[in-house]
């Protein structure tokens, strides 16, 4: 992994695969870090150049004073691409990463080949709930949020079957800087891209989790309906579908990214 100062904050990132191949950027969800993509990065790196990064306030990236905005988080991605001298990419974002992907699709269309929006929505939750969560972690830290995360992230069956995976994800969440987490909550509190996504031109895949209580199948369907020509896939998983159903997620990803745009346009 490497770090670079971008837009006034340290950004931690990792590159895998052959740089001469098309680049796929992977963007993490709220409360995780770039390691959430380990399974997908290993597979993608055999066919693509893979760039993963920690969203500001997460993992090895810095935590400048908040609140943040989704536009700021998107600008960090664009600055990283400039640093790496990569003009266009496939962008894959889950949850908060998917909101960043929507912003990029609407506001930086020339930077994208294809877009994958997983377990996300154009409007996630309510402003009041996000501000309440931000206040809670600033006052009490990350322990309570981490304790309740499995119920938001995974189905009960997966949590019972894979306690080591769930425990590792909780550990990552506990170790996140509360201020960085809160500042990203504030970005989500005011993020409403329901009009923006109508302007996305990149071929888009929307992935939903059949048991996702955070961004529901209805949210996924609404997002797919708003983006002209998009395709949608439902996986047997909850919110972190790439971890709960890694093989199905990776298969959907590879199939979509390897398909020609002309084939997608005809669907």
C-alpha positions in Angstrom: 0.0 0.0 0.0 1.0 3.6 -0.6 -0.1 7.0 0.6 -0.3 10.4 -1.1 -1.4 13.8 0.0 -4.5 14.8 -2.1 -6.9 17.7 -1.5 -5.3 18.4 1.9 -5.6 14.8 3.3 -3.5 11.7 3.2 -5.1 9.0 1.0 -4.1 5.4 1.4 -4.3 3.2 -1.8 -3.2 0.0 -3.3 -2.6 -1.1 -6.9 -2.6 -4.7 -8.2 -2.3 -6.2 -11.6 -0.9 -5.1 -14.9 -1.0 -1.3 -15.3 -1.2 -1.7 -19.1 -4.7 -3.2 -18.7 -7.9 -1.3 -18.1 -8.2 0.0 -14.5 -10.9 -0.9 -12.1 -11.3 1.4 -9.0 -12.9 -0.2 -5.9 -14.5 2.1 -3.3 -15.3 0.9 0.2 -18.5 1.3 2.2 -19.0 3.3 5.4 -17.1 1.7 8.3 -14.8 -0.5 6.3 -11.5 -0.2 4.4 -10.0 -1.3 1.2 -9.5 -4.8 2.6 -13.3 -5.4 2.1 -12.4 -6.0 -1.6 -9.8 -8.7 -1.1 -11.7 -11.4 -2.8 -12.7 -9.3 -5.8 -9.3 -7.7 -6.2 -7.6 -11.1 -6.4 -9.8 -12.1 -9.2 -9.9 -8.8 -11.1 -6.1 -8.4 -11.0 -5.8 -11.3 -13.4 -7.6 -9.3 -16.0 -7.4 -5.7 -15.0 -5.3 -3.1 -13.2 -7.0 -2.7 -9.8 -6.9 0.4 -7.7 -8.3 0.3 -4.1 -8.3 3.2 -1.7 -9.5 4.1 1.8 -12.1 6.8 1.7 -11.0 9.8 3.9 -11.7 9.1 7.5 -11.3 5.4 7.0 -8.4 2.9 7.2 -5.0 4.3 6.5 -6.3 7.6 5.0 -6.4 10.8 6.9 -9.2 12.4 8.9 -9.3 16.1 8.1 -12.0 18.2 9.9 -15.5 17.5 8.7 -18.2 17.6 7.8 -17.5 16.1 4.4 -19.6 16.1 1.2 -20.0 13.4 -1.4 -18.6 15.9 -3.9 -15.4 16.1 -1.7 -15.2 12.3 -1.6 -15.6 12.1 -5.4 -13.0 14.8 -5.8 -10.5 12.6 -3.8 -11.0 9.9 -6.4 -10.4 12.3 -9.3 -7.3 13.6 -7.6 -6.0 10.0 -7.1 -6.6 9.3 -10.8 -4.6 12.4 -11.7 -1.8 11.3 -9.4 -1.7 7.9 -11.0 -2.0 9.3 -14.5 -5.1 7.2 -15.4 -7.6 9.0 -17.6 -10.6 6.7 -17.5 -11.6 3.8 -15.3 -14.3 1.3 -14.4 -15.6 2.3 -11.0 -17.1 -0.1 -8.5 -18.6 1.3 -5.3 -20.6 -0.4 -2.5 -23.0 1.6 -0.2 -21.2 4.9 0.5 -18.8 3.9 -2.3 -21.8 3.5 -4.6 -23.0 7.0 -3.7 -19.5 8.3 -4.7 -19.9 6.3 -7.9 -23.2 8.0 -8.7 -21.6 11.4 -8.1 -18.8 10.5 -10.5 -21.1 9.2 -13.1 -23.1 12.4 -13.1 -20.4 15.0 -12.6 -17.3 13.4 -14.1 -18.6 11.2 -17.0 -15.5 11.6 -19.0 -13.6 9.7 -16.4 -15.7 6.5 -16.5 -15.9 3.5 -18.8 -18.4 1.5 -16.8 -20.0 1.9 -13.4 -21.0 -0.7 -10.8 -23.3 0.5 -8.0 -23.7 -2.2 -5.3 -26.0 -2.1 -2.3 -26.6 1.6 -2.5 -29.2 4.2 -3.3 -29.5 7.8 -4.5 -30.8 8.7 -1.0 -29.8 6.5 1.9 -31.7 7.0 5.1 -32.7 10.3 6.5 -30.8 13.4 7.4 -31.9 13.2 11.0 -30.8 9.6 11.4 -27.3 10.3 10.0 -26.8 13.3 12.2 -27.9 11.3 15.2 -25.4 8.6 14.3 -22.6 11.2 13.9 -23.4 12.7 17.3 -23.5 9.2 18.9 -20.0 8.2 17.7 -18.5 11.5 18.6 -19.9 11.2 22.1 -19.4 7.5 22.7 -16.9 6.1 20.2 -17.3 3.2 17.8 -18.1 0.3 20.2 -21.9 0.4 20.0 -21.9 0.9 16.2 -19.5 -2.0 15.8 -21.6 -4.2 18.1 -24.7 -3.7 15.9 -23.0 -3.9 12.6 -23.5 -7.6 11.9 -27.3 -7.1 11.8 -27.0 -4.4 9.2 -24.3 -6.0 7.1 -25.0 -9.7 7.0 -27.9 -12.2 7.2 -28.1 -14.1 10.5 -27.2 -17.3 8.7 -24.0 -15.9 7.3 -23.0 -14.3 10.7 -23.5 -17.7 12.4 -21.6 -19.6 9.7 -18.7 -17.1 9.3 -17.9 -15.6 12.8 -14.3 -15.0 12.0 -15.2 -12.9 8.9 -17.8 -11.0 10.9 -15.4 -10.4 13.8 -12.7 -9.1 11.4 -15.1 -6.6 9.9 -16.2 -5.5 13.4 -12.6 -5.0 14.4 -12.0 -2.7 11.4 -15.1 -0.7 12.3 -14.0 -0.4 16.0 -10.6 1.0 14.9 -12.0 3.7 12.6 -11.5 7.3 13.8 -14.9 8.3 15.2 -14.5 11.8 13.7 -13.8 10.4 10.2 -16.9 8.1 10.5 -19.0 10.9 11.8 -17.9 13.3 9.0 -18.8 10.7 6.4 -22.2 10.2 8.1 -22.7 13.9 7.6 -21.9 13.6 3.9 -24.6 10.9 3.6 -27.0 13.0 5.6 -27.2 15.7 2.8 -26.5 13.4 -0.2 -29.5 13.2 -2.5 -28.6 12.2 -6.0 -32.1 11.2 -7.2 -31.9 13.9 -10.0 -28.2 13.5 -10.7 -28.4 9.8 -11.6 -30.7 10.6 -14.5 -27.7 12.1 -16.2 -25.4 9.1 -15.9 -24.3 7.9 -19.3 -21.8 5.2 -18.5 -23.0 1.6 -18.9 -24.1 0.8 -15.3 -24.7 -2.4 -13.3 -26.8 -2.1 -10.2 -26.3 -5.0 -7.6 -28.7 -5.5 -4.8 -28.9 -7.8 -1.9 -32.1 -9.8 -1.5 -31.9 -9.5 2.3 -30.4 -6.0 2.6 -32.1 -3.9 5.3 -30.0 -0.8 4.6 -30.4 -0.3 0.9 -33.3 -2.5 -0.1 -34.2 -4.2 -3.3 -36.7 -1.5 -3.9 -33.8 1.0 -3.6 -31.8 -1.0 -6.2 -34.7 -1.2 -8.6 -35.4 2.5 -8.3 -31.7 3.3 -9.0 -31.7 1.0 -12.0 -34.9 2.5 -13.3 -33.4 6.0 -13.1 -30.2 5.2 -15.0 -31.0 4.7 -18.7 -29.8 1.4 -20.1 -28.6 0.0 -16.7 -28.8 -3.6 -15.8 -29.6 -5.1 -12.4 -28.6 -8.2 -10.5 -30.0 -9.5 -7.2 -27.7 -11.6 -5.0 -28.6 -13.8 -2.0 -27.0 -11.6 0.6 -27.5 -8.7 2.9 -25.7 -5.3 2.8 -22.1 -6.3 2.2 -23.0 -8.6 -0.7 -19.4 -8.8 -2.0 -18.4 -10.5 1.3 -21.5 -12.6 1.9 -21.8 -13.8 -1.7 -18.2 -13.3 -3.0 -18.3 -15.7 -5.9 -21.7 -14.5 -7.2 -20.6 -10.9 -6.8 -17.3 -11.5 -8.6 -19.0 -13.4 -11.5 -21.5 -10.6 -12.0 -18.7 -8.0 -11.9 -16.5 -9.9 -14.4 -19.3 -10.6 -16.8 -20.4 -7.0 -16.8 -16.9 -5.5 -17.1 -15.8 -7.9 -19.8 -18.9 -7.4 -22.0 -18.6 -4.9 -24.8 -20.5 -1.7 -24.5 -22.3 -2.4 -27.7 -23.7 -5.7 -26.3 -24.8 -3.8 -23.2 -26.5 -1.1 -25.2 -28.6 -3.6 -27.1 -30.0 -5.1 -23.8 
